[in-house]
Structures are given as C-alpha cells and as structure tokens.
Amino acid sequence: MRRIIIRAFPLFLLLLLLTPTSTIAAVRSLSFGISGDDVVSAQKQLISLGYLAKGKATGYFGPLTDAGVKKFQCDRKIICSGSSATTGYGLVGPKTRAALTSASAASDNPANLNPTTATPRAVGSFEFSGWIPYWRSATGTQDVLPHLSQLTSVMPFGYTVKSDGTLADTARLTEEPWASFIKTAKENKVRVIPTVMWGNGASIHTILSDTKKRIALEDEIANLVKQNGFDGIDIDFEAKQHQTITYFSTFLKGLYQRMGNKWVYCTVEARMPLENRYSPGAIIPPDATDYANDYVEMNKYCDRVEIMAYDQGTIDIELNAVRGAPYAPVADLKWVENLVTLASQTISKNKLVIGIPTYGYEYTITPTPGDSYQYKVLWPFNPGYALDIAKQLGITPIRNNAGEMGFTYDPKILAAIAPTGSESTQTQQSVSSSSIAQNADGQTTVGMPFNYLSWSDAQAIADKVALARKLGVRGVAVFKFDGGEDPGMWNALK
C-alpha cells in the first residue's frame, strides 16, 4: 500500500505541472490577496453587476474586490458574516462563482425600457400563427381548416414532459382529427410546429441540470420532429427557476444543433420592465432581475421567440395607477408594447412574435376603504360565456380603458334569473369605474362585492396585430384556436 502511494505522488505532481495555468485557475477559490486571470473574470462580473466601481479589472483581489464579493454574497443570501476561512464570506468558491455567472447572464438582459437600443425592424412577410389546444382538438381543427391560407404556422398543443424527462403525446397527434389536419396543413404549405409544454419548475431543473437526461431529451425531441415530418418544435417550459437559466440555455443550444433545418420556436412568459413592476422611489430587491430565460442565448438558438403577452391582471403598478379601477386586463395594449419593447432590446425583431389572447377572466371584486379593490379570479372563459350572461341581465358590454370588452354585474341577480348557472371556458378582464354604474343599471351596490368580466374580442385582437406591425416584429401568435373565440378574429389575421 505504501509503495503505491509513493509511486502515485510524483505522477500527481507531474500532471499538476503539465496542466495549463488557466485550467487550474478556473477551479480554484478566490480570496483576498491573490492575483490572476480568474480574478479579472470575477472582477468584470462584479463590475457589470454594480458591486465594483467601473474601471479596469486589475486582477488583484484587494479591499474593493473583497467588499464587492461580500456585498454580492449578502444580497444573494449566500453568506453574510464570518471569515473566508470558516464560512466562505468574501471567498469566491463554487457557489458564489455560479451565482456570479448566473447573475451576469441575467444582467446582459436589459431590465428597463430603452427604445433607442431596439433591434431593427423585421424584414420579410408578416407571420400569423397560433395554438390549437389538445382539449379542444375537434372544434379547434375545424375552426382553423377554412383559414389555413391565412396562417404561416400552427402549433398543436401538444406534447408534455413526464417527471422522468421523457415525452408524452398528450394530444395523440398521430390520431384523428390531427392526422388529417396535419396532412391538409402541409398541403397548404403551413408549418406544423407542435408544442412541448412543461410547467413544473422543480422537475425542469432536475432534468435539465442532469447532463445525461438533458441530452436524452434533446435527442428525443429532435428525433420526434424528424420521424413525424414536423416542421419544427415549440418549446414552452414555464415556471422555471432562476437557477435553471444556464441549463435551459444549454438545452436550447443542444436542441438547436440537433434540429438541422427544422424550426425551433420558443414560447416564454412576459417579462415586465422594472419601472412597471415597482412604484417610483421603491427599493428594488436584488433578485428583481433573477430571470429564468436568458434572452441573449434565446436570440442565438430560437428561430422564433413568442412572448406570451397575456394574463396581465393587476401586476403592472404603473398602469394600475393611471388606468382607473377596477383594472385587471388580460392584455392592455400599452402593457404589451412595453413587454415587446423590452424584449426587442436583446432579441432580434426578425424572431419576435407577440402572443395574443382570445379569452377572458371573471373576477369577484370587493371594494375596500381608500377607493381600492380586492380581486379574486373565478375562472377563465371564452367570449360566448360573457355574452350569455349579458343577454340574460340585459347588459350591453362596452370597451374598457384597456381596449377589451367588459362589464360588471351582481351575481345574486344572475343567480335569481338562472340559478343553475353555466360553465366557463378562458382569459382576464378590465373596466373603468364609470362603466360599473353604466353597465350595472343600478344592480351593483357600491361597497358590496360584484363580478367583473373582461375579454379579448375581435377588435382587441385587431389592435394587437396593428401594434405588432407598428413595432416591426415578425408576427403574432394566437392563443387559442378552439372554436370559442370571437369569429370576427379571422378578419384581423390578414
């Protein structure tokens, strides 16, 4: 045993001597008093994140770098006290290095509006596309078939990912009505880009952070597309964690490389500018830009980036203050413009696609002291649901200050007229305070809870299409084609 140790030790020294300095430096921990290229890299990251005064990265880990590292660790809740030797405070070890890399990636994605830095207008034809949900496959395909000539692509919605990281054909796309629909779409030269949807953030991180499982998923998706003759794939991984950002980018890169001439669509949640998320003068928390999607990397590896510009609700602080209450739209036109302007500062407009809703939401709203309101989402619905209620109550819906259709009503009166009620189907809403009195016809009592409906009709959809053209993006994608939307929508998709 002793001889083996003695023989191995010189070999280790030899390997150490032969290993390039940069390789050794890449894995060592950084602390006060040391120098090197790896210190330069860390200093550049600290400078970009605002933890070190802007200037030249010296490569020496001195007092300023030490203070910057400690503040970064404390803000990111890594460690906030102790010594570097005992707790790692002020030490750039594996955890702090990973956090710096992740935060730096996010910092390359602008968080505030600056229209002057937007990418150039898209060139080429304007594109119309949309999703057909598997739960309404019969009515959805029937709805789209007569209008295929108006579309560039369709996204059957679609495939899901199981907890083990393998695909499940939730929509059963090889069966009817999909088989005939896909055949007809191809005959009309419409791209068929099925969606892979996944909404479990913990599972997404578990699979994508495992190199073997991530590569297996990339291979399975690429093979699925090629074996079925699809034109590409739409990746819709939602609710991802910030810690997944680099793994997701690596996944997109691997998938893009495997797809050859097939399309990679990327569908992502809306990202709001900081000025819309926080009130003027508010303290913005350090994790406010801990994004889960790296727009810079997506711009490299996605042929189309579809922004889900819907489900706004009450999240825009700035618009909440100026629009009047109650206010909880599916997608205010100004809100959508801000989302797209922010994204276009990083993502080419040649790739950007604005997601447009065709549904609405119903809320119970309770007025509270100080002219404020409490909102409780009841359910999403298709427009027919709202129009049926309006007809029963003799209410005329009006266009609200978010550009959507809406009205309010007293649910007790509806219950008296139609005690069995009716089922709902899908979106969100918004009306001004004046429309409460106008639409309620005296039925809604101030200070008492009332119901509020708002939805995206054909005019709201047409307004989003006009906005997309004005902003110069690639096109629009409708969620959803299921036969329940305002039929006048098709006149806007031209």
C-alpha positions, 0 to 999 in steps of 0.5 A: 500500500505504501509503495503505491502511494509513493509511486502515485505522488510524483505522477500527481505532481507531474500532471499538476505541472503539465496542466495549463495555468488557466485550467487550474485557475478556473477551479480554484477559490478566490480570496483576498490577496491573490492575483490572476486571470480568474480574478479579472473574470470575477472582477468584470462580473462584479463590475457589470453587476454594480458591486465594483466601481467601473474601471479596469479589472486589475486582477488583484483581489484587494479591499474593493474586490473583497467588499464587492464579493461580500456585498454580492454574497449578502444580497444573494443570501449566500453568506453574510458574516464570518471569515473566508476561512470558516464560512466562505464570506468574501471567498469566491468558491463554487457557489458564489462563482455560479451565482456570479455567472448566473447573475451576469447572464441575467444582467446582459438582459436589459431590465428597463425600457430603452427604445433607442437600443431596439433591434431593427425592424423585421424584414420579410412577410408578416407571420400569423400563427397560433395554438390549437389546444389538445382539449379542444382538438375537434372544434379547434381543427375545424375552426382553423381548416377554412383559414389555413391560407391565412396562417404561416404556422400552427402549433398543436398543443401538444406534447408534455414532459413526464417527471422522468424527462421523457415525452408524452403525446398528450394530444395523440397527434398521430390520431384523428382529427390531427392526422388529417389536419396535419396532412391538409396543413402541409398541403397548404404549405403551413408549418406544423410546429407542435408544442412541448409544454412543461410547467413544473419548475422543480422537475425542469431543473432536475432534468435539465441540470442532469447532463445525461437526461438533458441530452436524452431529451434533446435527442428525443425531441429532435428525433420526434420532429424528424420521424413525424415530418414536423416542421419544427418544435415549440418549446414552452417550459414555464415556471422555471427557476432562476437557477435553471437559466444556464441549463435551459440555455444549454438545452436550447443550444443542444436542441438547436444543433440537433434540429438541422433545418427544422424550426425551433420556436420558443414560447416564454412568459412576459417579462415586465420592465422594472419601472412597471413592476415597482412604484417610483422611489421603491427599493428594488430587491436584488433578485428583481432581475433573477430571470429564468430565460436568458434572452441573449442565448434565446436570440442565438438558438430560437428561430422564433421567440413568442412572448406570451403577452397575456394574463396581465391582471393587476401586476403592472403598478404603473398602469394600475395607477393611471388606468382607473379601477377596477383594472385587471386586463388580460392584455392592455395594449400599452402593457404589451408594447412595453413587454415587446419593447423590452424584449426587442432590446436583446432579441432580434425583431426578425424572431419576435412574435407577440402572443395574443389572447382570445379569452377572458377572466371573471373576477369577484371584486370587493371594494375596500376603504381608500377607493381600492379593490380586492380581486379574486379570479373565478375562472377563465372563459371564452367570449360566448360565456360573457355574452350569455350572461349579458343577454340574460341581465340585459347588459350591453358590454362596452370597451374598457380603458384597456381596449377589451370588452367588459362589464360588471354585474351582481351575481345574486341577480344572475343567480335569481334569473338562472340559478343553475348557472353555466360553465366557463371556458378562458382569459382576464378582464378590465373596466373603468369605474364609470362603466360599473354604474353604466353597465350595472343599471343600478344592480351593483351596490357600491361597497358590496362585492360584484363580478367583473368580466373582461375579454379579448374580442375581435377588435382587441385582437385587431389592435394587437396585430396593428401594434405588432406591425407598428413595432416591426416584429415578425408576427403574432401568435394566437392563443387559442384556436378552439372554436370559442373565440370571437369569429370576427378574429379571422378578419384581423389575421390578414 
